[in-house]
Amino acid sequence: MSSFAPPVQRLITELGRLPGIGGRTAQRLAFHLLRASEEDALALAEAIKEVKARIGLCEVCFNLSDGPRCRICSDERRDAGLVCVVEEPSDIIPIERTHEFHGRYHVLGGALSPIDGIDPEDLRIAELYTRVTPPADAPQDEHPTPIREVVLATNPTTTGEATALHIAAHLREQAPQVTVTRLASGLPVGADLEYADELTLGRALSGRRALS
């Protein structure tokens, strides 16, 4: 039997459902909220309600959006002919922080994993193919700029690599005019070779380039 009042225990239980939050951390967060002013606590509650009520998915790229199209797809300054494919909306954030990518995105909603029952039809892969090779009868204003390059930025995991290979094989067959690239991977800056694992070092070697 819990030593906390039922409302407090419910708060602890709900906080404990969050990723990376264990029982003790959930308790600390709950007591922090109890100590907070009513204004601050209600502001958090309202922010959660608002994001659940207003945030959906972009009709073009499936990024998080508070309207039909996300801010990136609505930005005419972005290169519509360059599309970066990621697994989740959260993957867009670190790419944007680099200030190196000026194209648009396509969010798959996960990665292929037959063991977990995640097949191509469970992801937004078909929608990507439609963006790259729109139907002949599609309205011109929906696809004004032909896509010339697809950057596969799925995670460097087993499932991420399988997803990238699957998409690349289809695009090579169905859209040979489109360049398909993969994010380079290898040694991080400042790393020592003796601490690098075989997979990371192997990718660094296979992806080596000439010094200019």
N, C-alpha and C positions, 0 to 999 in steps of 0.2 A: 504494500500500500504506500502511495506517495506521501511524503511529508509536506508537500506543497498544496496550496489551495487549488482546486480544479482549474480555474482560469490560468494560473501560473503554470501548472503542469501542461496544460494544452499549448501554451506559448512555447514552452521548452520543447515539447514534442514536435511542433511545427517547425521551429528553428532547426531542430536536429535533422529534419528531412533535407536541408540544404546541402549541396555537395561540399565535402571537406569540413563539415561541422560535426564534431563529435558531441557526446553527451555533456561533458564539462564545458566545452565552448558554448553550447546552446544555453546552458545555465547562466554563464557569464553574460551572454548577450541579453537574455531575458531580464536579468537583474539590472543591467545597464538601462534597458528600456523602462523598467519600473522606476529607476532613479531620475530618468530624463523628465523634462517638463512635459506637461500634457500637449503643449503646442508642438514640441519636437517629435513626440511619439505619434501624434495624429498626422503630422506632415509625412512621416515615413509610411504610415498606413495609406494615406491618400495617394502618395507616389506609386505604391504598389497597385492600388485600384486603377489609377489612371493608365499605367503602362499596360495592364491587362485589358482595359477597355478600348484603348486607342491604337495600340501597336499591332500591326499585322505584317504581311509579307508583300514585298514589291511585286507587282504583276509581271515585271520583266525579268528581274534577276533573283528574286526571292530573298533579298536582304530584308532586314527589319525596316519597317516604314510606318509612318503615321498617315499616309495617304496612298493613293493608287500606285505611285512610283516613289522610290527612295530618292534621297537627295543626290546620290551619285548618278543615277540614271537620268535625273532631271537636269543635271548640270551639262549644258551644251559645250562647255570647255573640255569635257572629258572626251577621250578618243573612243568613239563607239565601234571602231574597227578592231580594237584590241580588248579581248575579254580574258579575265583571270578567273579560273575555276577553283573554288574552295569548298571545303566540306560543310562548314558552319558559318553563320553570320559573324561569330566572334573571331574568325580567322581573318576577316577583312581589316580589323583594327591594327594588328602589327604591320600589315603590308602598307596601310595608309601612313603609319608613323614613319616609314622610311622616306616618304616624299619622292620615291623613285618611280612609282607606277602611276600613270595618268590615264589609264583606260577605264573600263567598267568591269563588273563582276558577274559571276553566276554561282549561286549557292546550291549545292547538290542536296543538302539536308542529311549528310552522312557519308558513309563509304561502303563499298561492296563487302559483304561478309556472309558467304553462304552458310557458314557454321551457325551464325546468328539469325539466319533466315532473311538477310537483307540482299535482295536481288536488284538488278537494274531498274525494274519497274517500281521498286520501292523508293527510288531516288528521282531527282529531277534531271535525269540524263536525257530523256526524250525531249524535254523542253530545251536543253542545250543544243541538241541536234537541229531542232526547229529554228533556233536563233541563227545557227551557222548556215543552214540550208533551208530557208523559208519556202513554204509551198508556192507554186507558181501563181496561185490565185490569192495569195495573201495581200492585203492592202499595202500599197507602197509606203505609206506613212508609218507603218508599223516596223518596217525594216529599211530605213532610208540609207543606212551606211553598211555596205557589205563587210562582214567580219573577215579580216585577213590573217589574224593570229590568235590562237587560243593558248594561254599559259596555264598549264596544269600545276596548281599549287596545293594539291592534296597533301596530307601529312606524310612524312617519310616513315610510315609504318607499313606493316604487311598489307593491311586492308587499303591504305592510301595508295600504295604502289600498284596494287591490283586494280584499283579504280582508275588510276592514271593510264595504265596499259590498256585497259578495256576501252576507254574513251579514245585514246590515241589510235588504236587499231581501227575503230569505226570511222574516225575522221579521215584517216589516210585512205580508206576505201571509198567513203561517200563524198568527201570534200577534199580532194588532193590539192586544190588550189590554196587551201588554208594551211598556214604554217603552225605546227603544233610543237610547243616547247615545254620543258619541265624545269622547275626551279632547280638551280644548282645546289648541291649539298656536299659537305666535306668538313674540313677542319675549321673550327671557329678561330677568330683572331685571338692571339695570345695563348693558344693551346700548345702543349708540349707533345711531341710525337709519341713519347713513351706511354702517355696516358690515353692515347686514342685507341678505340676498339677497331677490330679488323674491318667491320662494315663501313665505318666512317672513313677510315684511311683508304679503303678500296675505292669508295666513291670519289674521294679527293684525287686519287691517281687517275681514275677513268675520266674525270672532268677537268684534267689539267689543261692549261692554255698557255700560249706563247706570251712571253713578256714583251711589251712594246717599248 
